[in-house]
Amino acid sequence: MGKDLTKVDKVILMCSGYTCTKKGSEEHILALRACIKDNALEDKVHTIKTLCMGQCESGPTLQVYPEGIWYKEMTIERAKSVITSHVMKGQLLDNILFKEGDAVMHPAEDLSSKTKK
């Protein structure tokens, strides 16, 4: 039997596309998952490895739901911080957060207005 997803509070999408993998995403994903396990969050946090998330220039990237928060330039320590700060304490990691005006990321508000045509 698989994981009971009805208990999940957070879903983390982690890029494992070609460019992010070349930049170490597999190691970051393993560290993130180990941190989830070490903090007994397996029931509350579900992780999904994706193919390319389209943000190669700022990769490796990950996204936390339900907030829809994007993080860039992942390292092993940053991946662990996503769990210990964002997930456990509700604190955003401003230094690696995609923000409006970043060269690559486009805010969701801008994208939604373009798709309604």
C-alpha positions in Angstrom: 0.0 0.0 0.0 1.3 3.5 -0.8 1.5 6.5 1.3 -1.7 7.9 2.9 -1.9 11.3 1.1 -4.8 12.5 3.1 -2.4 13.3 5.9 -0.1 15.4 3.7 0.1 19.2 4.4 3.0 20.0 2.1 4.0 18.8 -1.3 7.5 19.6 -2.6 8.3 19.4 -6.3 12.0 18.9 -7.0 13.5 19.4 -10.4 15.6 16.5 -11.7 15.8 17.7 -15.3 19.1 17.4 -17.2 20.6 20.8 -16.2 19.6 20.6 -12.5 20.9 17.0 -12.3 24.2 18.2 -13.7 24.2 20.9 -10.9 23.6 18.2 -8.2 19.9 18.0 -7.8 19.9 14.3 -7.1 22.1 14.8 -4.0 19.9 17.7 -2.9 16.8 15.6 -3.3 18.3 12.8 -1.1 19.3 15.3 1.5 15.8 16.9 1.5 14.2 13.5 1.9 16.6 12.5 4.7 15.8 15.7 6.5 12.1 14.9 6.2 12.7 11.5 7.7 15.0 12.7 10.4 12.3 15.1 11.6 9.5 12.5 11.4 7.6 14.4 8.7 7.1 11.6 6.3 3.3 11.6 6.8 3.0 15.4 6.5 5.4 16.1 3.6 5.2 14.4 0.2 8.0 14.9 -2.3 7.9 14.5 -6.1 10.8 14.4 -8.5 9.9 16.2 -11.7 11.5 16.5 -15.1 12.5 20.0 -16.2 10.6 22.8 -14.4 11.8 25.4 -16.9 14.1 27.4 -14.6 17.5 25.9 -15.7 19.4 29.2 -15.3 18.5 29.3 -11.6 18.5 25.6 -10.9 18.3 23.3 -9.1 14.9 24.5 -8.2 12.1 23.3 -6.0 8.5 24.4 -5.3 6.5 24.1 -2.1 2.8 23.6 -2.1 0.1 24.6 -1.2 1.9 28.0 -1.0 3.3 27.7 -4.5 6.7 29.1 -3.3 9.7 28.6 -5.6 13.2 28.3 -4.4 16.3 28.5 -6.6 20.0 27.5 -6.6 19.5 24.5 -4.3 22.4 23.1 -2.3 22.3 20.3 0.2 22.2 22.8 3.1 19.5 24.9 1.4 17.4 21.9 0.8 17.6 21.0 4.5 16.7 24.6 5.4 13.6 24.4 3.3 12.4 21.6 5.7 13.7 23.1 9.0 12.7 26.7 8.3 9.9 26.8 5.7 8.1 23.6 6.4 8.6 23.3 10.2 8.6 27.0 11.1 6.7 28.7 8.3 9.7 31.0 7.6 10.6 31.8 3.9 14.2 31.6 2.9 14.5 35.1 1.3 18.0 34.5 0.0 16.9 31.7 -2.4 13.3 32.7 -3.0 12.2 33.6 -6.5 10.7 37.1 -6.3 9.0 39.4 -8.7 11.6 41.0 -10.9 13.9 38.0 -10.9 15.3 37.6 -14.4 14.0 34.1 -15.0 10.9 33.6 -12.8 7.6 35.3 -13.8 5.1 36.0 -11.0 1.9 33.9 -11.2 -0.2 37.0 -11.5 1.5 37.9 -14.8 1.2 34.4 -16.2 -2.5 34.1 -15.3 -3.4 37.3 -17.2 -1.6 36.0 -20.3 -3.4 32.7 -20.3 -6.9 34.1 -20.1 -6.9 35.4 -23.7 
